[in-house]
Amino acid sequence: MTTAPARSTSRGLPILQGVLPIKASQVPAEVIAGLTLAALAIPEVMGYTKIAGTPVVTGLYTMLIPAVLFALFGSSRHLVVGADSATAAILAAGLVGLAAVGSDQYVALAVVLALMAAGFLLLARLIGLGFLADFLSRTVLVGFLTGVGIQVALGQVAGMLGIEGGGHGTLGEIWTDLQQLGQVNGYALATAVAVLAVILGAKRISRKIPGALIAVVGAIWLSWALDLGRHLPVLGTVPGGLPQIALPQVDWSWALINQLVPTAFAMCVVILAQSAATSRAYAARYNEPFSEDRDLLGLGLANIGAGLSGTFVVNGSPTKTQMVDSAGGRTQLALLVMAAVVLLVLLFLTGPLAYMPEAVLSAVVFLIGLDLIDLDGMRRIYRERRSEFWVALITALMVVLVGVEQGIILAIVLSLIDHTRRGYRPKNALLQPDGTGAWHALPMDTRAQALPGLVVYRFTHSMYYANAEQFAAEVTALARGAEPPLRWLCLDASAIDDVDFSAAETLRATFAGLKGQGIRLVVAQLMDDVRDESRYHFDELFGKDAFFETLQDVVDAYRKETGAR
């Protein structure tokens, strides 16, 4: 099942494409899905603030203006946009050393990064770079998210134990935690264990039960009733009310922008890949069209909204999207309902958050990290494609041992190398007909001839500078010592969708070499646009009679010229 072309959703209303049309009978389900999402996601986004290093209230802000903007301007009817662990981890890694974690300056820089990521997303929309998301393969994405999950989970151990923690990098944090084991706070540990038990127990009963919300509300009540703030760290005052709309107060300079560009670009790539993959999956599931360009606009505006409302970068979230889908939501109306619930929380319910033990958020984030560790995905990759498993593992180790930002850059590079490797050494074949007229592909080392003196050689990739020499070497080998000697060599070009300048030069040299041996080079099934738009004058080089529509036409012409049977 495939989605409709992007252009199919680029016309019509510029807003509410993710909501309209909607049947009245669907509205109650959307409301329930929105309430469910709010119940499940509010504790989650507060946990993401621990990953990002920003105040708790900024997590709630990600579910307000950014969510509404995407619901209004995005194309996908299912994608839920909000705080995300991967981009939060990239943000925290990118701001190391630039400001004290949680300070006003730190938050201001996080806001700048959201605006810069928005700029990259809108630029990608304007110049048609949405396809870049395709270059972050599923393999490296599994490895990247697994590495992020390990890093995030290990980073919360100190909070659950009630110790100070510290250290640089994941290994440094582990070593510091081990040194401080004698300082474990029993109240914090008991609180974290209780939260883990409630959340995991609720999941075992039903994933629709908001275990995190139950655990958070229960912990807040117990903390208030038992005055746990005397024994373990609590959040303290959480500002309520609406976020202030303003530009960040930072010392704008090219030096600052240059420092933040790599982080903003890395976040943009993750947003592109994760959001596009999620939108495509759900559009295909429900046979609905969506526009990647429209989603890019929605994501860009959502991050502008995040920046102007004082919070950090937002992303399309696969987990939150699945939450809504499982609850029966089928449009962005569920996201608007969620935003309304968050608005009520900000206006009336931030006071009780002051009593929340910090160990509660550490436990919630610890489970978020564990959920990101995709061991099943790694095992599937190992079974099905061993070489790609090592790529995924290297990406995960880079994230854990070096850093998230370096991990995503490596992931992009490895994806491109993997793509280039496949085109660099294409698995070409020789074609041979059977008695029914069907053609069968045979390995190159069989040196199979379609008819005595006729070889049909299929090149299975576009021809470019990196694989042109393989073409020349294989054709030369076919012509050398063939039995019976070759008279015609047919290039089956059905899989060749482009020929660059270097490859064209190689074709010229190969043609001349074959001609010198008395072998005629002909081409079959060449795509019209490759032949018509080529600037390399193949007609003049090969002769117009060297091009055939089908392989059967080649066989017929060869028989007519040579009398072969």
N, C-alpha and C positions, 0 to 999 in steps of 0.2 A: 504494500500500500504506500503510495507516495503523496506528498503534498502538492498543491497546485503551485504554479509558478509565482514568484514573488510579485510580479506585476498585477496579478489577479486581485491583490488586496491593497494596491497602492492608489487605487482610484476611490472615489466616493468620499464619505465624511472624513475629515482630517482627525476627528477625535472619536472616542468610544467604539473603535472597531473591535476591541476586546470584550465589549459588553453587548452591543447590539448586533443582530436582533436577539431578543430574549423573549421566551414565552412566559406569560403570567404564572403558569403552573410551576415554572422553574425557580421563581423568586424565593419561596420558602426554603428550598434546598440551598440556594446561594447564601441566604442569611445564616442558616445553620453552619454552613461551611466557613463563613467569615468568623462566626463566634468561635468555632473549633480552632481555626487558625490562630486567632488572638490568644486563646487559652494555652495553646501549645507553644506559640512562637514568642510570647512576651518573656518568659523565663530564658528562652534560648538566646534572644537578642541581647538581654542583659548579660548573659554569659559571654557573648561575642565582644562586649566592651572590655572584658578582662584580657582577651586575646589582643585587641587593638590598643589597649592601654589608655582608653578614654573613660570619662565618667559614665556611670550607669545610665543616666537619663539620655545620653546620646544614642543608646541602643533603641530606646522607645522612639526617638526622633526619626530613626531610619524607617519606621513603620508608618510614618505619618505623611509628610509632604512628598517624599520620594515615591512611596507606594501609590499615592493618588495620581501623581504625574504619569507614572507608567501605565496605570489603569486607563487614564484618559487618552494617552498618545501612542501607546504600544499597539502592536498588531495581534500578538498571541492572546488567545482567550484563556490560557491556563498558567502561563509563567508568573510566578510570584517573585516580586523584586523586594529585596531588603538586605539587611546585614548578612554577611556570609563569612564563614571561618577562613576560607582560603585567602580572600582579599584582605581580611582583617589581619591575618598573619603576615602577608606581604607588606601591609602598611606598617606594622610594628617593626618589622625587620628594616624597612627603609628609613625609619625615624630614629634608629639607634644612634645615640651620640649627638643628635641635633637639638634635643630639648629633654627636660626631665619628664618621665612618663606621668601622664595625668595632669600636667601643668597646663595653664592657659596657653602658653606658647606651643606646647605639644598638640593641644586640640586645634589651635589655629593652623598648624602645619598639616594636620590630618584633613582639615577642611580644604586647604589649598590642594592637597592631593586629590580630593574628590572632584574639585573644579578642573584640575588638569586631566584627570581620567575622563571627565565629561568632554573636555576639548578633544581628546584623542578619539573618543567614540563618535562625536559629531563630524570630525575630520574624516574618519573612516566612512561615515554615511555619505559625505559630500563627494568623495573621490572614489567611492565604490570599493572600499577595502574590507568589506564584510567577509569576503572569502578567506581572509587571513585566519579566521577561526578554524578553518578546515585543516590548517597545517599543525595544529596541536592535536596530535593523534590520540585516539582513545587509550592506546598503550601508555604513552607518557603521562596522560591525564590521570590514569589509575595510579601510576607510580608517584606522581606529584602529590595527589591528594592523600595517598597513604603516608608519604613522608610528612606532610602537614599534620595529619592525624597523630602520628607518633610524637612529633614535636609539641603539638598542643597538649596532648594528654600528659606527657612527662612534665611539661611546664606547670601543671596544676597540682603536682604532688605536694609541693611546699604549702600551698594554700589549704589543702585538705588536712595536712598534718599540723597546721597552725604554727609553722616555723617561718623565719624571715626569708629563707631561700637566697637566691642571688646566683652569681656566676655568669660567665659569658658563653653563650651558645648552649646547645642541648647537653653536651658532655660536661661542660662547666657547671650547669645547673644540677645535673645528677650528682656530681662530685660534692658540690656544696650541700645538697640535701643530705647526703650520707654523713657529712661532717656534723650536721646539726640534728641528727636523730635523737640525741640525748635531750633536746629541747622541745620534743613533741608536746603539743597542747592536747590533753585528753578530751576536753570539751569540743574542740574543733574536729578532732578525729571522729568522735562519736557522732557529731552532727553530720559530717560528710558521709559516714557509713550509713546512717539512717536515710539520708537523701538518696544515696545510691540504691538502697534496698527498696524504697518506695517507687522510684522511677522504673527500676528493672522489674519489680513485681507487677506494676501496672502494665508494662509492656507484655509480660507473659500472659496476663489475663486478656487484654485487648489493646491494640495500638491506638484505638480511639479514645482511651482513657487518658486525660491530661495529667500523667504522673508527675511531670516536672512542676506543673502549676500547683498540684496538691502538695508536693514536697515543699515548694517555696512558701505557700500560704501557711502551711503547718509550722514551718521553721520560724516564720515571722511571728506567728501567734505565740509559740513557745518562748521565743526570745523576749517578747514583750512581757509575757506572764511571769517568766522566771528571771528576768533581768540578766540575760546571758551576756549582755554587753560588759559585765564586770569580769567575765572569764575568758572571752575570746573577741577578736576584732569583728565589728559590725560596720555596715556601710556608712551610717551617719546620715545627715540631712541630704535628701535628694530634692533638688528644686522642682517645683511643679509649674503648671501653666504652659502656655504655648511657646515654642522656640522663637527667638528673635531673628528676624530676617535682616541679615547684614553681611557685608564682606568681611573676611578674616582680617584681624589686626596683626599684620606681619610686616616686616621690613622687606618689601618687594624689591628684588634685585635679580640680575641675570645669574649671579652666583648661586642664589637660592634655587632658582628655577632649574639650573643645570644639575644641582644636587638631587632634585626631586624627580627629574624626567625619567630616569630608569625605573624608579618605583612606580610612577604613574603609568608608564608604558606596560610594565609587567602586569599591573592590575587590569589594564585595558584588555590585554590578550586573554587573561583568565575570564574576564567578563564576556568577551566575545565568544570564546569557546564554550564555556559552561552554559551561558544563556541560550546560544544558538542550538546547542545539542539538546537542551531541555525542551525548547520550543518545538523543534523538529519532531522529537519523540512523541509529544502529546498531540501535535497536529496530525501526525501519521496515525496515532491511535484512534482518533475520532474523525479521520478523513476530512480535516478542515484546512483551508488555505491559511498561510500567514506570510508576512513580508519581513525578511531579515532587515531590509533597509528601514522599514517602519519601526521595528523593534530597536534598532540602533538609535533612532531618534528618541524613542521612549526612554531607553537606558541613559542616553546623554542628558535628557531633560531631568530624569530622576536624580542623576548625580549632581546636576546644577542645583536642584532642590535640596539635596543633601548638604552641599557646600553652603548655600545661602541660609539654611536653617541650623547650621552649627554642628553638623554631625559628619560621620566618616563615610567612605565610599560604599555604595550598594551594588548588588549583583543579582542576577537571576539565580534563585535557589532551588536546586532539585528536590531537597528534602521538604521545603515548605510547599512546593508545587504538588508533591505527592500527598502531603497532609490535606490540602484542599480537594484534590481529586478523590481521595479515599472518603472524604466527608460528603461527597456528592456535588461539589462545586464544579461548574463547567464554564464560567465566565469570570471576567474581572470584577463583577459586582461583589463577589466574595472578598476581594481585596479592599474594596471601598468600605464594606461592612467592618472588616478588621481595622481599618484606619479610624473609623468612627469609635470603635471600642477603645483604641489606644488614646484617642482624644479625651474620652471620659476618664481614663486612668490618669493622664497628665493633669487634668483639671481638678480631680477630686481624690485620687488614691495614691499619690506619691508619698504622703506622710508615713504610712506604715512601712515603706521600704527602708526607712532609717534603721529599723530593728533587724534587718536581714543579716545574719552572720556571713562573713566573707567566705567561709568554708562551704556554704551552700552554693554560691556561684562557682567556686572551684570544682565542686562535684559535678555540677551541671555541665561545665565546660569539659571536664575530664571525659564524660560520656559522649559529648559531641566529638571529641578527638577520636575516641574509640570507634565511633560510627564511620568516621572518614577512612579508617584503615580497612582497605578492601582486600582482605586475604583471599576471598573467593575469586575475585577478579585476577589477582596475581597468579593463583593456581591455574585458572583457565588459560591465561596467557602462556604459562609454563608448559601446559599440556599441548596447546595448539600451535604455538609459535615460539620456540625456545629462544631465538635471537631477539625477539621483541621483549621477552621476559627480562633479559639482561639490561635492555634499554630502560624498562620500567624500574628495575631494581637500582640501577645507577642513579636515576632521577630521584628516587626515594632517599637513597643514602646521601645524595648531595643536599637535599632539603634538610635532613636531620643533622648532618655533620658540618655543613658549611653555612647554609642559610636558605630561606624561602625565596628571596629574590634571585639568588644565584641558581636555585633549583628551577625556577620557571624559565630563566634564560637558557639553561642547559636543556630543558624540555623542548623549547622551540628549536634549538639547534639540532637536537637528536631527531626530532620529527622531520626536519628538512633533510638531514643526512639520510634518514631511512627512506624518505620519498625519492631522493636522488639515487640512492643505491639501487632501488627497484628499476628505475629507468636507465641506469648506467649499464646494467647487465641484463637486458630483457631476455626472456626465455623464448627464443625464436624456434621455428619448426619448419619441417618439410611436409608438403601436402601431397597426398596420393589418393586418386579416386578408386572406388571399388566398382563392382559390377552394376550397382544400382544408381550410380551417378553421384553418390555422396562422397565428400572429401574428408579424409582422416589426417590428423596431425601426427607426425612421427618425429622422434628426436633427431637432432642435427647429425649425430654420429652414425645414423643409419645410411646416410648419403642416398636416400630413396629418390628414385626418379618417377615422375608421373607417367611419362612415356619414354621409351629409349631415346636418350639425348635431350630430354626436357626435364628440368628441375623447377618445381614451384616452391619458392622460398618465402615464408611469411615472416615479416618483421613486426614484432608485437608491441611497438611503442612509437611515440613520436620520435623523429630523428633529429638529434641535436649534437652539439660539439662533443659531448662526453661519450656517446655511444656510437658515433659514426665510424670510429675505427673498428669496433666490433663488427659492424656491417661489412666493412671492407675485408676484414680478415676472414669472416665466414664465407663470403662470396668467393674470395680467392681460393679458399680451401675446397669449396665445392667444384670449382672449375679445374683444379689441379688433379690430374690422375683419375678423372671420372671414367667409369666403365658402364656402358659405352661412353665415348667422348661426348661432351656437351655440345649441343648446337644452339639451344635456346636456354636462357635462364630467366624465369618469370619472377618478378618481385610482386608478391601479393601485398598490396598497400592498404588493405581494408582497415588496419589498425593504426595507420600513420595519419595523425591529424595535424601535423605541422612538420616543416623541414626548415631548419635554420641555415644561415649562410655557410657555416663550416660543414654541415652535413651535405649541403648542395655541392660544395667543392669536392667532397669525398665521392658523391655520386658521379660527378663528371670524370674524376680520375678512374673510378671503377668501370664506368662505361667504356672509357678509352682502353683500359687494360683488357677487358673482355673482347672488345672489337679486334684488338691486336691478336687475340688467340682464335679469332673466327667464331666467337660466341655472340649471339644476339641477345641483348638485354631488353626485355619488354616488361611492362607494368600493368597490373590488373587491379580493378576495384579501387582506384585512387579516388578519394573524396573530391567532389567538384570544386569546393572552395580551396583546397590545397593546390589543385592544378590551375584553376582560373586566376587565383590571387597571387600565385607565386611570381616572384620577380626574377627567377633564376632560369627562365626560358627553357623549360624542359621539352616543350614541343620541338623547338629548334634543335636541341641537343639529341634527343632520342628519335625524332621524327614522329609525326602525328599518328602514323600507323603502328607505333609501338605501344599504344594505350588501348586496353580492352576493358569492356564493361564487366565481364564475368570470367571466371576461370574456364568455363566451358568454351567461351569464345577463343581463349588462348589455345586450348586443345584442338579445336576445329581448325584454326589458322595454322597451327603447327603441322597437323596432319596434311592439310592441303599443300603446304610448302615442301614438306619432306617425304610425304607418302607413308609416314609411320603409322603403325596400327597398335 
